[in-house]
């Protein structure tokens, strides 16, 4: 009866620089296993770096803020999240995505809006959480959320957008301003036209509020 042979213990002869070296199959197997593992780990790191740097799965910065206020609906909780905003501390002003989400929750339910800026390769959303404004209008309060843009505009052209959540409904509008040298900034289109889709009480308030707020170039945070 033939005796079983353990192939892992068969010596293998290798010639290196004129010397004969005996290496077991087991040793070769371990070396190959180590080499394969190292190559896999290197490939995995490369893949992860590629994914992180890819446009579809890029990891973004976020700003998240919360405000709580009381009105005729009881307790209202406002959440705002801005994805991939521009950073005042760096020169970054464009990217593959920039968006803002706002949600108000109360006993009547939840009202939310998501706005993705379609021209993120030209500019990103600039958000100042301290400028969120809660305004009382006859017992009900409106959450007024401005957001701006950095980069991609001429020196005289300014832009600002607003999200308004009022009466468990959401509204969003975008305003273009022209700021001439040495002059007050003026909306390109009249506020009466731009705010025509809002309820009368909030429309009346915002017309006066915006006229006072956006007189100077500095109010647009684009410089």
Buried (B, 14 or more C-beta within 10 A) or exposed (E): EEEEEEEEEEEEEEEEEEEEEEEEBEEEEEEEEEEEEEEEEEEEEEEEEEEEEEEEEEEBEEBEBEBEBEBEBEEBEBBBBBBBBBBEEEEBBBBEBBBBBBBBBBEEEEBEBBBEBEEBEEBBBBBEEEBBBBBEBEEBBBBBBBBBBBBBBEEEBBBBBBBBBBBBEBBBBEBEBEBEEEEEBEBEEEBEEBBEEBBEBBBEBBBEBBEEBBBEBEBBBBE
